[in-house]
Amino acid sequence: MGAHNALSAKLVEKSGFDAVWASGLEISTSYALPDANILTMTDFFNVASSMNEAVNIPVGLKSILSRITNWHVQLLNEVNPG
């Protein structure tokens, strides 16, 4: 089940789910922003970290990790075009 902050992660845990998903879409929209890589990686990490501290179930970070990978690829392409 997806969550966008520590409170929603806690609700996921209390509902009996085995894990919580740190959803990039949900985190972005909780800041009233579109899911368009506007938030920094630090913003995503801080939210995911607070979610992890709030629950005793695993917090999935795949969408956040893929954003980091995409960001690194974009940086490399800018530094080393072609």
NUSEBA-753072 format. One record per residue (C-alpha): residue in three letters; x, y, z; residue number from 1. Coordinates in nm, 2 decimals, padded with zeros to 4 digits. Example, Ala and Ser with C-alpha at 12.3 -4.5 7.8 and 13.67 -1.06 7.14 Angstrom:
BEGIN
{residu=ALA	xx=01.23	yy=-00.45	zz=00.78	num=1}
{residu=SER	xx=01.37	yy=-00.11	zz=00.71	num=2}
This chain:
BEGIN
{residu=MET	xx=00.00	yy=00.00	zz=00.00	num=1}
{residu=GLY	xx=00.14	yy=00.34	zz=-00.09	num=2}
{residu=ALA	xx=00.20	yy=00.62	zz=00.15	num=3}
{residu=HIS	xx=00.31	yy=00.98	zz=00.13	num=4}
{residu=ASN	xx=00.44	yy=01.06	zz=00.48	num=5}
{residu=ALA	xx=00.50	yy=00.90	zz=00.82	num=6}
{residu=LEU	xx=00.14	yy=00.92	zz=00.93	num=7}
{residu=SER	xx=00.00	yy=00.75	zz=00.62	num=8}
{residu=ALA	xx=00.28	yy=00.49	zz=00.66	num=9}
{residu=LYS	xx=00.16	yy=00.43	zz=01.01	num=10}
{residu=LEU	xx=-00.20	yy=00.39	zz=00.89	num=11}
{residu=VAL	xx=-00.08	yy=00.13	zz=00.64	num=12}
{residu=GLU	xx=00.09	yy=-00.06	zz=00.91	num=13}
{residu=LYS	xx=-00.21	yy=-00.04	zz=01.15	num=14}
{residu=SER	xx=-00.43	yy=-00.17	zz=00.86	num=15}
{residu=GLY	xx=-00.23	yy=-00.49	zz=00.86	num=16}
{residu=PHE	xx=-00.03	yy=-00.46	zz=00.55	num=17}
{residu=ASP	xx=00.31	yy=-00.64	zz=00.54	num=18}
{residu=ALA	xx=00.49	yy=-00.34	zz=00.38	num=19}
{residu=VAL	xx=00.45	yy=00.02	zz=00.28	num=20}
{residu=TRP	xx=00.54	yy=00.17	zz=-00.05	num=21}
{residu=ALA	xx=00.71	yy=00.52	zz=-00.04	num=22}
{residu=SER	xx=00.52	yy=00.64	zz=-00.35	num=23}
{residu=GLY	xx=00.70	yy=00.91	zz=-00.55	num=24}
{residu=LEU	xx=00.36	yy=01.02	zz=-00.69	num=25}
{residu=GLU	xx=00.20	yy=01.04	zz=-00.34	num=26}
{residu=ILE	xx=00.50	yy=01.23	zz=-00.20	num=27}
{residu=SER	xx=00.50	yy=01.48	zz=-00.48	num=28}
{residu=THR	xx=00.13	yy=01.54	zz=-00.45	num=29}
{residu=SER	xx=00.15	yy=01.58	zz=-00.08	num=30}
{residu=TYR	xx=00.36	yy=01.89	zz=-00.16	num=31}
{residu=ALA	xx=00.09	yy=02.00	zz=-00.41	num=32}
{residu=LEU	xx=00.34	yy=01.93	zz=-00.69	num=33}
{residu=PRO	xx=00.30	yy=01.72	zz=-01.00	num=34}
{residu=ASP	xx=00.49	yy=01.39	zz=-01.03	num=35}
{residu=ALA	xx=00.75	yy=01.55	zz=-01.25	num=36}
{residu=ASN	xx=01.08	yy=01.53	zz=-01.06	num=37}
{residu=ILE	xx=01.04	yy=01.87	zz=-00.91	num=38}
{residu=LEU	xx=01.12	yy=01.77	zz=-00.55	num=39}
{residu=THR	xx=01.49	yy=01.71	zz=-00.47	num=40}
{residu=MET	xx=01.63	yy=01.37	zz=-00.38	num=41}
{residu=THR	xx=01.68	yy=01.51	zz=-00.03	num=42}
{residu=ASP	xx=01.31	yy=01.58	zz=-00.01	num=43}
{residu=PHE	xx=01.22	yy=01.22	zz=-00.11	num=44}
{residu=PHE	xx=01.49	yy=01.08	zz=00.12	num=45}
{residu=ASN	xx=01.36	yy=01.28	zz=00.42	num=46}
{residu=VAL	xx=01.01	yy=01.16	zz=00.37	num=47}
{residu=ALA	xx=01.11	yy=00.80	zz=00.32	num=48}
{residu=SER	xx=01.34	yy=00.82	zz=00.62	num=49}
{residu=SER	xx=01.06	yy=00.95	zz=00.84	num=50}
{residu=MET	xx=00.83	yy=00.68	zz=00.71	num=51}
{residu=ASN	xx=01.09	yy=00.42	zz=00.80	num=52}
{residu=GLU	xx=01.12	yy=00.55	zz=01.15	num=53}
{residu=ALA	xx=00.75	yy=00.55	zz=01.20	num=54}
{residu=VAL	xx=00.68	yy=00.19	zz=01.12	num=55}
{residu=ASN	xx=00.81	yy=-00.16	zz=01.20	num=56}
{residu=ILE	xx=00.74	yy=-00.30	zz=00.85	num=57}
{residu=PRO	xx=00.95	yy=-00.27	zz=00.54	num=58}
{residu=VAL	xx=00.93	yy=00.06	zz=00.34	num=59}
{residu=GLY	xx=00.97	yy=00.01	zz=-00.04	num=60}
{residu=LEU	xx=01.17	yy=00.27	zz=-00.22	num=61}
{residu=LYS	xx=01.19	yy=00.15	zz=-00.58	num=62}
{residu=SER	xx=01.03	yy=00.46	zz=-00.73	num=63}
{residu=ILE	xx=01.26	yy=00.69	zz=-00.54	num=64}
{residu=LEU	xx=01.56	yy=00.48	zz=-00.63	num=65}
{residu=SER	xx=01.47	yy=00.49	zz=-01.00	num=66}
{residu=ARG	xx=01.44	yy=00.87	zz=-00.98	num=67}
{residu=ILE	xx=01.79	yy=00.88	zz=-00.84	num=68}
{residu=THR	xx=01.92	yy=00.65	zz=-01.12	num=69}
{residu=ASN	xx=01.74	yy=00.87	zz=-01.38	num=70}
{residu=TRP	xx=01.89	yy=01.18	zz=-01.23	num=71}
{residu=HIS	xx=02.24	yy=01.03	zz=-01.24	num=72}
{residu=VAL	xx=02.19	yy=00.93	zz=-01.61	num=73}
{residu=GLN	xx=02.07	yy=01.28	zz=-01.69	num=74}
{residu=LEU	xx=02.37	yy=01.44	zz=-01.51	num=75}
{residu=LEU	xx=02.61	yy=01.21	zz=-01.70	num=76}
{residu=ASN	xx=02.46	yy=01.30	zz=-02.03	num=77}
{residu=GLU	xx=02.49	yy=01.67	zz=-01.95	num=78}
{residu=VAL	xx=02.85	yy=01.64	zz=-01.85	num=79}
{residu=ASN	xx=02.95	yy=01.40	zz=-02.13	num=80}
{residu=PRO	xx=02.71	yy=01.46	zz=-02.42	num=81}
{residu=GLY	xx=02.73	yy=01.21	zz=-02.70	num=82}
